[in-house]
Amino acid sequence: MEKTFLFSVDLEDVRERFEGGMRYAPRVPLMVARYLAFLDKHGFKATFFTVGQTAEANPDVIRSIVGAGHEIALHSMYHTPVADLGKERFRDDVAKNIEVLTKLGAPAIKGFRAPCLSMTKDTAWAYEAMGQCGLTYSSSVLPANSPLYGWPDHGGGIKEHGGVTELPVTILRMPNVPCAAGIYFRTLPRVLIKRGFDAAAHNGQAVVGYFHPYDIDEGQERFMHPDLNGNPFFSPFFNFLMYYNRGSVFPKLEVLIAQGWRIMRYDEFLGQRITHAHD
């Protein structure tokens, strides 16, 4: 059975999201170069869901991703959750994000990932706006309960929403967390990661996951990351997890590749899926 891992990078610069953040050293170009080297080493192509603001600040990074044959998709202009934008602003945000990335050389942009996986039942209106902007797929749903956002009723399977295909992130059942994504991938022991991947393979499903530039950055300066819950007791713990075990990402990925998992661009995966459906 083919083992497909829809590995992706959420290309964002966390420094842009809090006051005074830009006083810290830039790390995005270096971390993207590391991801590109890893993918090139194994001969894989992947998808980079890209924040428009980050792209404008790092045009050479976008050109290097496109030049290496990887897919560029959307991650909003300023990493704003869907509900915070509302219908009209969301459509404008998507259009601007497309405009910025296209000017930097990204071809045929088809995909979107909501910041913080903020697509929920209450923001399902966003699929219509995506379609109006020419997008064909999204990977924006966490099909489980979450402290931030979640859409447990959506289910983990690929679904169509008004002509837009949704690829939810893959969930490890018990403890119901993503098994191939960022902080969860860094924190979970390999045996649980393997269980989540094996379950997907058994069900004939691709594994959908994501990483950020900071997930592999062992040299990043320490600061309080944005998007934590603001609780004075829990926030320091969550911030500790933001830095925890960053050196484990590539070794864990190497193990999965040795087990037969193959990384693929989202658009290519969906293209194959359509082809197979017509065979």
Beta strands, then each sheet from edge to edge (+ up, - down):
strand 1: 3-6
strand 2: 8-11
strand 3: 47-50
strand 4: 71-74
strand 5: 111-112
strand 6: 137-138
strand 7: 159-161
strand 8: 164-166
strand 9: 171-172
strand 10: 177-178
strand 11: 207-208
strand 12: 261-263
sheet 1: 11+ 1+ 12+
sheet 2: 2+ 3+ 4+
sheet 3: 5+ 6+ 8+ 7-
sheet 4: 9+ 10-
end
